[in-house]
Amino acid sequence: MAEATMTTGTTSGSTPDAEMNVFAVELERWRDVRGFSRTALAKALGYDRSRPKPRTPGAS
C-alpha cells in the first residue's frame, strides 16, 4: 500500500464552502491512494442508493 500524508488544513478566515471543497478533494485523493473506486468505497461504507434520502424538515 502506498504511503501518503495529509495535505490539508484549515486557514483562518476560510469559509464552510471552501472547507467542504478541501474535504472533497482530500477524500478523492485518499480514495485513489487506497485504490478504491467510488462504488467500492460506497459499498465499504454501507451506502445503499436504494434507501430513501432523509427529508429536511419543512421541505416540500
C-alpha positions as CSV (number, residue, x, y, z in Angstrom):
1,M,0.0,0.0,0.0
2,A,1.2,3.5,-0.8
3,E,2.4,5.8,1.9
4,A,0.7,9.2,2.0
5,T,0.4,12.2,4.3
6,M,-2.4,14.6,4.9
7,T,-2.1,17.7,2.8
8,T,-5.0,19.7,4.1
9,G,-5.5,22.1,7.0
10,T,-7.8,25.0,7.7
11,T,-6.7,28.5,7.5
12,S,-8.2,31.4,9.4
13,G,-11.0,33.1,7.5
14,S,-11.8,30.0,5.4
15,T,-15.5,29.6,4.5
16,P,-17.5,26.4,5.1
17,D,-17.8,26.0,1.3
18,A,-14.1,26.2,0.9
19,E,-13.6,23.7,3.7
20,M,-16.1,21.3,2.1
21,N,-14.3,21.6,-1.2
22,V,-11.0,20.8,0.5
23,F,-12.6,17.8,2.2
24,A,-14.0,16.5,-1.1
25,V,-10.6,16.9,-2.9
26,E,-8.8,15.2,0.0
27,L,-11.4,12.3,0.2
28,E,-10.9,11.7,-3.6
29,R,-7.1,11.7,-3.2
30,W,-7.2,9.2,-0.3
31,R,-9.7,7.1,-2.2
32,D,-7.2,6.9,-5.1
33,V,-4.2,6.3,-2.7
34,R,-6.1,3.3,-1.2
35,G,-7.2,2.0,-4.6
36,F,-10.9,2.3,-4.0
37,S,-13.4,3.1,-6.8
38,R,-16.3,5.3,-5.8
39,T,-18.5,2.3,-5.9
40,A,-16.1,0.2,-3.8
41,L,-15.8,2.9,-1.2
42,A,-19.6,3.4,-1.1
43,K,-20.0,-0.4,-0.6
44,A,-17.3,-0.5,2.1
45,L,-19.1,2.3,3.9
46,G,-22.5,0.6,3.7
47,Y,-24.0,3.2,1.4
48,D,-27.1,2.0,-0.5
49,R,-28.7,4.1,-3.2
50,S,-32.0,2.2,-2.8
51,R,-32.6,3.8,0.6
52,P,-34.7,6.9,0.5
53,K,-32.9,10.1,1.3
54,P,-33.7,11.8,4.6
55,R,-36.1,14.7,4.2
56,T,-35.3,18.1,5.5
57,P,-38.0,19.3,7.9
58,G,-40.1,21.9,6.2
59,A,-39.1,20.9,2.7
60,S,-41.9,20.2,0.3
